[in-house]
Amino acid sequence: MTNSLVNPATITTDMAVRIRAWRVDEGFGWRDVAHAASELWGSAYGSNQIYGRDLCTAAALVLGENPHEEPWN
């Protein structure tokens, strides 16, 4: 098991919806998601690709979706 940079318990439904919109609707890559989230919510991770991936995974879980299936990937 790998350690995640994001605890899903810290992601609200509103945050998850925003992350999903960036990734799915706007086609953001993981770095883009990380950058947008860092700008909006004040994270020190900046455009860290692993942070973006972990945000997407956490958001999908919060929304009851599988982060490894469409529309996430």
All heavy atoms as an XYZ file, in Angstrom:
567
protein
N       0.846     -1.193      0.000
C       0.000      0.000      0.000
C       0.882      1.244      0.000
O       1.861      1.317      0.717
C      -0.915     -0.031      1.219
C      -1.852      1.125      1.291
S      -3.021      0.914      2.670
C      -3.590      2.567      2.779
N       0.500      2.207     -0.780
C       1.257      3.455     -0.845
C       0.608      4.495      0.047
O      -0.585      4.454      0.321
C       1.322      3.991     -2.286
O       0.001      4.248     -2.729
C       2.010      3.004     -3.199
N       1.426      5.417      0.493
C       0.909      6.522      1.294
C       0.378      7.598      0.363
O       1.008      7.932     -0.626
C       2.008      7.102      2.180
C       2.417      6.147      3.267
O       1.604      5.369      3.751
N       3.674      6.193      3.655
N      -0.778      8.128      0.717
C      -1.395      9.176     -0.074
C      -1.072     10.535      0.530
O      -0.962     10.669      1.750
C      -2.911      8.966     -0.106
O      -3.531     10.022     -0.796
N      -0.934     11.515     -0.326
C      -0.732     12.887      0.145
C      -2.043     13.523      0.582
O      -2.040     14.605      1.153
C      -0.095     13.730     -0.967
C       1.290     13.302     -1.446
C       1.752     14.210     -2.584
C       2.283     13.308     -0.303
N      -3.173     12.836      0.307
C      -4.498     13.399      0.595
C      -5.305     12.389      1.400
O      -5.471     11.246      0.992
C      -5.254     13.734     -0.711
C      -6.640     14.274     -0.421
C      -4.455     14.723     -1.546
N      -5.827     12.841      2.517
C      -6.748     12.029      3.315
C      -8.153     12.295      2.781
O      -8.629     13.428      2.841
C      -6.646     12.426      4.786
C      -7.601     11.685      5.675
O      -8.494     10.971      5.227
N      -7.415     11.854      6.973
N      -8.834     11.261      2.256
C     -10.181     11.485      1.710
C     -11.141     12.131      2.702
O     -12.066     12.832      2.291
C     -10.648     10.084      1.321
C      -9.397      9.330      1.075
C      -8.400      9.880      2.068
N     -10.904     11.939      3.983
C     -11.782     12.530      5.007
C     -11.693     14.058      5.014
O     -12.586     14.719      5.551
C     -11.443     11.973      6.381
N     -10.648     14.609      4.421
C     -10.498     16.069      4.391
C     -11.128     16.702      3.156
O     -11.154     17.922      3.032
C      -9.008     16.475      4.454
O      -8.347     16.011      3.265
C      -8.327     15.917      5.686
N     -11.629     15.870      2.253
C     -12.231     16.365      1.018
C     -13.746     16.439      1.181
O     -14.410     15.427      1.383
C     -11.879     15.446     -0.180
C     -10.365     15.320     -0.349
C     -12.534     15.944     -1.462
C      -9.664     16.611     -0.695
N     -14.272     17.647      1.104
C     -15.724     17.822      1.203
C     -16.374     17.457     -0.129
O     -15.691     17.367     -1.159
C     -16.089     19.276      1.542
O     -15.724     20.111      0.422
C     -15.397     19.760      2.810
N     -17.676     17.291     -0.108
C     -18.390     17.008     -1.349
C     -18.203     18.146     -2.353
O     -17.982     17.895     -3.544
C     -19.888     16.773     -1.075
O     -20.012     15.681     -0.159
C     -20.645     16.451     -2.351
N     -18.252     19.385     -1.893
C     -18.049     20.525     -2.805
C     -16.655     20.498     -3.424
O     -16.496     20.777     -4.613
C     -18.263     21.848     -2.067
C     -19.720     22.133     -1.755
O     -20.606     21.515     -2.390
O     -19.976     22.976     -0.877
N     -15.652     20.157     -2.619
C     -14.293     20.050     -3.144
C     -14.205     18.927     -4.172
O     -13.585     19.082     -5.230
C     -13.296     19.809     -2.012
C     -13.132     20.980     -1.066
S     -12.191     20.543      0.406
C     -10.533     20.550     -0.246
N     -14.820     17.796     -3.868
C     -14.795     16.642     -4.772
C     -15.450     16.981     -6.104
O     -14.936     16.605     -7.166
C     -15.470     15.447     -4.117
N     -16.556     17.689     -6.049
C     -17.244     18.101     -7.278
C     -16.345     19.024     -8.105
O     -16.266     18.902     -9.333
C     -18.598     18.768     -6.944
C     -19.200     19.462     -8.148
C     -19.563     17.734     -6.374
N     -15.651     19.938     -7.450
C     -14.742     20.863     -8.146
C     -13.592     20.094     -8.784
O     -13.222     20.327     -9.945
C     -14.221     21.910     -7.148
C     -13.286     22.948     -7.723
C     -14.004     23.899     -8.641
N     -13.553     23.565     -9.992
C     -14.122     23.936    -11.124
N     -15.192     24.667    -11.127
N     -13.660     23.594    -12.284
N     -12.999     19.169     -8.041
C     -11.886     18.359     -8.548
C     -12.350     17.530     -9.744
O     -11.657     17.431    -10.754
C     -11.305     17.467     -7.434
C     -10.632     18.341     -6.361
C     -10.324     16.442     -7.998
C     -10.347     17.631     -5.053
N     -13.543     16.942     -9.639
C     -14.094     16.143    -10.737
C     -14.295     17.011    -11.985
O     -14.008     16.599    -13.101
C     -15.408     15.502    -10.327
C     -15.936     14.497    -11.348
C     -17.278     13.930    -10.895
N     -17.679     12.757    -11.629
C     -18.163     12.743    -12.870
N     -18.310     13.881    -13.547
N     -18.507     11.609    -13.449
N     -14.781     18.229    -11.780
C     -14.983     19.136    -12.913
C     -13.655     19.440    -13.602
O     -13.573     19.435    -14.837
C     -15.666     20.423    -12.456
N     -12.615     19.710    -12.821
C     -11.308     19.973    -13.412
C     -10.828     18.775    -14.225
O     -10.413     18.916    -15.361
C     -10.261     20.286    -12.345
C     -10.383     21.625    -11.700
C     -10.803     22.787    -12.279
C     -10.057     21.948    -10.354
N     -10.758     23.808    -11.358
C     -10.289     23.329    -10.172
C      -9.571     21.226     -9.269
C     -10.065     23.980     -8.977
C      -9.342     21.868     -8.065
C      -9.597     23.241     -7.925
N     -10.887     17.601    -13.618
C     -10.325     16.393    -14.243
C     -11.182     15.891    -15.407
O     -10.672     15.589    -16.477
C     -10.183     15.294    -13.179
C      -9.664     13.977    -13.689
C      -8.215     14.061    -14.063
N      -7.729     12.721    -14.420
C      -6.632     12.494    -15.068
N      -5.860     13.491    -15.427
N      -6.262     11.263    -15.356
N     -12.488     15.784    -15.174
C     -13.374     15.144    -16.146
C     -13.907     16.132    -17.175
O     -13.801     15.911    -18.382
C     -14.531     14.428    -15.420
C     -15.535     13.858    -16.403
C     -13.985     13.330    -14.501
N     -14.492     17.216    -16.713
C     -15.136     18.164    -17.631
C     -14.138     19.048    -18.372
O     -14.330     19.356    -19.546
C     -16.128     19.048    -16.878
C     -17.228     18.241    -16.194
O     -17.542     17.124    -16.668
O     -17.764     18.722    -15.175
N     -13.095     19.480    -17.668
C     -12.131     20.395    -18.269
C     -10.875     19.698    -18.784
O     -10.027     20.339    -19.397
C     -11.780     21.496    -17.276
C     -13.017     22.334    -16.892
C     -12.728     23.401    -15.861
O     -11.649     24.029    -15.927
O     -13.588     23.611    -14.983
N     -10.760     18.399    -18.518
C      -9.645     17.621    -19.048
C      -8.289     17.917    -18.440
O      -7.257     17.705    -19.075
N      -8.274     18.394    -17.199
C      -7.008     18.699    -16.539
C      -6.217     17.422    -16.297
O      -6.762     16.391    -15.926
C      -7.246     19.347    -15.173
C      -7.591     20.807    -15.190
C      -8.161     21.419    -16.297
C      -7.372     21.581    -14.069
C      -8.495     22.766    -16.284
C      -7.691     22.923    -14.042
C      -8.244     23.520    -15.157
N      -4.909     17.496    -16.472
C      -4.004     16.432    -16.048
C      -3.810     16.527    -14.538
O      -4.252     17.489    -13.894
N      -3.117     15.553    -13.978
C      -2.912     15.560    -12.524
C      -2.152     16.790    -12.047
O      -2.468     17.369    -11.005
C      -2.196     14.297    -12.085
C      -3.051     13.060    -12.137
C      -4.418     12.987    -12.065
C      -2.604     11.717    -12.276
N      -4.832     11.690    -12.146
C      -3.745     10.875    -12.275
C      -1.348     11.134    -12.405
C      -3.651      9.511    -12.386
C      -1.263      9.761    -12.512
C      -2.396      8.966    -12.502
N      -1.152     17.219    -12.806
C      -0.401     18.422    -12.412
C      -1.311     19.659    -12.421
O      -1.202     20.522    -11.555
C       0.776     18.655    -13.353
C       1.906     17.689    -13.163
C       3.101     18.071    -14.053
N       4.075     17.007    -14.114
C       4.980     16.759    -13.179
N       5.029     17.508    -12.102
N       5.837     15.766    -13.318
N      -2.189     19.722    -13.411
C      -3.113     20.853    -13.509
C      -4.099     20.867    -12.345
O      -4.410     21.929    -11.797
C      -3.882     20.815    -14.831
C      -2.964     20.885    -16.033
O      -1.997     21.670    -16.009
O      -3.207     20.133    -16.997
N      -4.599     19.678    -11.984
C      -5.505     19.571    -10.835
C      -4.780     20.025     -9.569
O      -5.316     20.810     -8.777
C      -6.038     18.131    -10.669
C      -6.771     17.966     -9.340
C      -6.955     17.754    -11.827
N      -3.560     19.553     -9.384
C      -2.782     19.935     -8.201
C      -2.568     21.435     -8.149
O      -2.739     22.071     -7.096
C      -1.443     19.208     -8.202
N      -2.205     22.017     -9.281
C      -1.955     23.463     -9.331
C      -3.230     24.252     -9.009
O      -3.202     25.184     -8.197
C      -1.414     23.855    -10.707
C      -1.172     25.313    -10.845
N      -0.096     25.944    -10.279
C      -1.892     26.285    -11.469
C      -0.158     27.236    -10.549
N      -1.247     27.458    -11.273
N      -4.333     23.872     -9.647
C      -5.598     24.575     -9.406
C      -6.032     24.452     -7.950
O      -6.468     25.438     -7.337
C      -6.683     24.032    -10.334
N      -5.898     23.260     -7.394
C      -6.283     23.047     -5.995
C      -5.377     23.834     -5.054
O      -5.848     24.429     -4.076
C      -6.226     21.563     -5.655
N      -4.092     23.848     -5.347
C      -3.149     24.592     -4.515
C      -3.459     26.082     -4.533
O      -3.392     26.751     -3.500
C      -1.710     24.350     -4.983
O      -1.342     23.012     -4.759
N      -3.799     26.586     -5.706
C      -4.165     27.998     -5.832
C      -5.462     28.308     -5.087
O      -5.561     29.310     -4.383
C      -4.318     28.383     -7.302
C      -3.022     28.423     -8.071
C      -2.163     29.608     -7.691
O      -2.678     30.737     -7.623
O      -0.961     29.385     -7.449
N      -6.458     27.445     -5.238
C      -7.771     27.698     -4.646
C      -7.800     27.460     -3.147
O      -8.384     28.244     -2.396
C      -8.826     26.818     -5.337
C     -10.274     27.020     -4.906
C     -10.739     28.463     -5.155
C     -11.178     26.036     -5.635
N      -7.166     26.368     -2.701
C      -7.278     25.982     -1.290
C      -5.987     26.146     -0.498
O      -5.914     25.760      0.667
C      -7.779     24.544     -1.190
C      -9.151     24.376     -1.773
C     -10.253     25.142     -1.494
C      -9.572     23.418     -2.739
N     -11.324     24.713     -2.236
C     -10.945     23.648     -3.000
C      -8.947     22.372     -3.405
C     -11.674     22.883     -3.895
C      -9.675     21.610     -4.298
C     -11.026     21.865     -4.533
N      -4.961     26.703     -1.109
C      -3.747     27.028     -0.388
C      -2.910     25.834      0.056
O      -2.655     25.682      1.241
N      -2.482     25.026     -0.884
C      -1.624     23.890     -0.574
C      -0.181     24.204     -0.933
O       0.089     24.913     -1.898
C      -2.085     22.661     -1.354
O      -1.106     21.644     -1.283
N       0.727     23.631     -0.183
C       2.151     23.815     -0.465
C       2.654     22.865     -1.548
O       3.800     22.949     -1.961
C       2.954     23.602      0.821
N       1.801     21.970     -2.027
C       2.223     20.984     -3.022
C       2.326     21.554     -4.438
O       2.912     20.928     -5.308
C       1.283     19.774     -3.037
C       1.410     18.912     -1.823
C       0.390     18.841     -0.880
C       2.556     18.166     -1.598
C       0.501     18.044      0.238
C       2.685     17.362     -0.481
C       1.658     17.301      0.433
O       1.781     16.506      1.545
N       1.757     22.704     -4.669
C       1.850     23.318     -5.989
C       1.303     22.413     -7.078
O       0.191     21.907     -6.968
N       2.104     22.161     -8.107
C       1.654     21.336     -9.228
C       2.226     19.915     -9.158
O       2.441     19.272    -10.181
C       2.023     21.998    -10.555
O       3.430     22.143    -10.647
N       2.450     19.422     -7.953
C       2.975     18.074     -7.751
C       2.013     17.044     -8.343
O       0.853     16.963     -7.948
C       3.187     17.832     -6.258
C       3.728     16.459     -5.946
O       3.086     15.451     -6.219
N       4.897     16.435     -5.337
N       2.511     16.253     -9.287
C       1.675     15.288     -9.991
C       1.075     14.245     -9.041
O      -0.085     13.854     -9.207
C       2.505     14.592    -11.074
C       1.716     13.625    -11.908
C       2.525     13.090    -13.079
O       3.631     13.551    -13.343
N       1.978     12.143    -13.785
N       1.824     13.800     -8.067
C       1.330     12.802     -7.114
C       0.193     13.401     -6.281
O      -0.810     12.730     -6.008
C       2.460     12.290     -6.203
C       3.613     11.714     -7.035
C       1.937     11.277     -5.198
C       3.224     10.603     -7.983
N       0.329     14.653     -5.907
C      -0.741     15.336     -5.178
C      -2.009     15.394     -6.025
O      -3.104     15.108     -5.546
C      -0.281     16.746     -4.787
C      -1.308     17.575     -4.060
C      -1.884     17.141     -2.864
C      -1.694     18.820     -4.547
C      -2.821     17.915     -2.195
C      -2.617     19.602     -3.881
C      -3.174     19.147     -2.707
O      -4.109     19.917     -2.038
N      -1.870     15.726     -7.296
C      -3.030     15.767     -8.195
C      -3.697     14.415     -8.326
O      -4.922     14.305     -8.298
N      -2.889     13.374     -8.483
C      -3.437     12.010     -8.576
C      -4.194     11.655     -7.299
O      -5.303     11.129     -7.337
C      -2.314     11.005     -8.808
C      -2.802      9.555     -8.867
C      -1.718      8.563     -8.607
N      -1.220      8.717     -7.242
C      -0.070      8.212     -6.815
N       0.720      7.558     -7.632
N       0.312      8.391     -5.563
N      -3.599     11.968     -6.155
C      -4.225     11.646     -4.872
C      -5.498     12.456     -4.644
O      -6.462     11.949     -4.064
C      -3.235     11.839     -3.733
C      -2.112     10.806     -3.737
O      -2.180      9.833     -4.528
O      -1.160     10.974     -2.956
N      -5.520     13.700     -5.098
C      -6.740     14.502     -5.017
C      -7.855     13.869     -5.836
O      -8.999     13.777     -5.386
C      -6.495     15.929     -5.530
C      -5.832     16.909     -4.585
C      -5.442     18.173     -5.341
C      -6.728     17.237     -3.409
N      -7.516     13.433     -7.047
C      -8.523     12.810     -7.918
C      -9.034     11.510     -7.313
O     -10.244     11.242     -7.347
C      -7.942     12.577     -9.308
S      -7.670     14.094    -10.239
N      -8.145     10.723     -6.762
C      -8.545      9.472     -6.122
C      -9.481      9.746     -4.956
O     -10.546      9.119     -4.830
C      -7.312      8.687     -5.646
O      -6.513      8.350     -6.787
C      -7.701      7.422     -4.914
N      -9.105     10.686     -4.098
C      -9.926     11.020     -2.932
C     -11.285     11.569     -3.365
O     -12.321     11.194     -2.799
C      -9.198     12.032     -2.048
N     -11.294     12.432     -4.366
C     -12.556     13.012     -4.841
C     -13.479     11.933     -5.392
O     -14.683     11.928     -5.112
C     -12.280     14.069     -5.908
N     -12.922     11.023     -6.169
C     -13.731      9.936     -6.722
C     -14.343      9.102     -5.600
O     -15.534      8.764     -5.648
C     -12.881      9.056     -7.634
N     -13.558      8.796     -4.597
C     -14.066      8.002     -3.472
C     -15.173      8.743     -2.732
O     -16.190      8.142     -2.363
C     -12.919      7.637     -2.534
C     -11.865      6.695     -3.123
C     -10.701      6.533     -2.157
C     -12.471      5.364     -3.501
N     -14.989     10.035     -2.506
C     -16.013     10.837     -1.835
C     -17.318     10.816     -2.632
O     -18.404     10.767     -2.054
C     -15.515     12.290     -1.617
C     -16.649     13.222     -1.239
C     -14.424     12.319     -0.547
N     -17.205     10.818     -3.952
C     -18.384     10.834     -4.818
C     -18.927      9.439     -5.112
O     -19.883      9.286     -5.876
C     -18.056     11.566     -6.120
C     -17.691     13.046     -5.958
C     -17.216     13.627     -7.270
C     -18.871     13.833     -5.395
N     -18.313      8.426     -4.531
C     -18.780      7.057     -4.728
C     -18.435      6.485     -6.089
O     -19.130      5.594     -6.587
N     -17.371      6.992     -6.687
C     -16.949      6.541     -8.009
C     -15.613      5.806     -7.909
O     -14.876      5.967     -6.939
C     -16.832      7.739     -8.959
C     -18.146      8.450     -9.163
C     -18.050      9.692    -10.024
O     -16.941     10.224    -10.244
O     -19.098     10.141    -10.482
N     -15.311      5.031     -8.920
C     -14.049      4.315     -8.974
C     -13.021      5.200     -9.679
O     -13.198      5.518    -10.863
C     -14.216      2.997     -9.727
C     -12.959      2.150     -9.714
O     -11.850      2.649     -9.633
N     -13.147      0.855     -9.810
N     -11.946      5.589     -8.981
C     -10.965      6.484     -9.587
C     -10.161      5.854    -10.723
O      -9.474      6.552    -11.454
C     -10.051      6.853     -8.418
C     -10.190      5.714     -7.467
C     -11.601      5.219     -7.610
N     -10.275      4.527    -10.889
C      -9.513      3.817    -11.908
C     -10.336      3.513    -13.162
O      -9.834      2.885    -14.088
C      -8.936      2.529    -11.332
C      -8.156      2.755    -10.089
N      -6.957      3.436    -10.062
C      -8.431      2.444     -8.797
C      -6.524      3.512     -8.824
N      -7.387      2.927     -8.043
N     -11.570      3.968    -13.177
C     -12.447      3.732    -14.315
C     -12.950      5.057    -14.878
O     -12.757      6.103    -14.282
C     -13.646      2.867    -13.890
C     -13.260      1.461    -13.476
C     -14.451      0.617    -13.067
O     -15.589      1.120    -13.046
O     -14.220     -0.560    -12.752
N     -13.595      4.968    -16.026
C     -14.202      6.165    -16.622
C     -15.219      6.749    -15.650
O     -15.856      6.009    -14.942
C     -14.895      5.800    -17.949
C     -13.937      5.383    -19.040
C     -12.985      6.492    -19.472
O     -13.358      7.681    -19.383
O     -11.885      6.163    -19.885
N     -15.330      8.031    -15.551
C     -14.732      9.041    -16.418
C     -13.389      9.570    -15.919
O     -12.839     10.477    -16.520
C     -15.784     10.145    -16.394
C     -16.296     10.123    -15.004
C     -16.315      8.633    -14.646
N     -12.865      9.021    -14.830
C     -11.647      9.560    -14.219
C     -10.403      9.303    -15.038
O      -9.462     10.096    -14.989
C     -11.486      9.035    -12.803
C     -12.497      9.615    -11.871
C     -13.714      9.089    -11.538
C     -12.397     10.856    -11.190
N     -14.362      9.919    -10.676
C     -13.590     11.025    -10.443
C     -11.440     11.853    -11.114
C     -13.833     12.129     -9.645
C     -11.685     12.954    -10.308
C     -12.858     13.090     -9.593
N     -10.356      8.198    -15.726
C      -9.159      7.856    -16.514
C      -9.515      7.481    -17.912
O     -10.550      7.057    -18.230
C      -8.397      6.711    -15.854
C      -7.665      7.190    -14.626
O      -6.970      8.174    -14.673
N      -7.828      6.484    -13.545
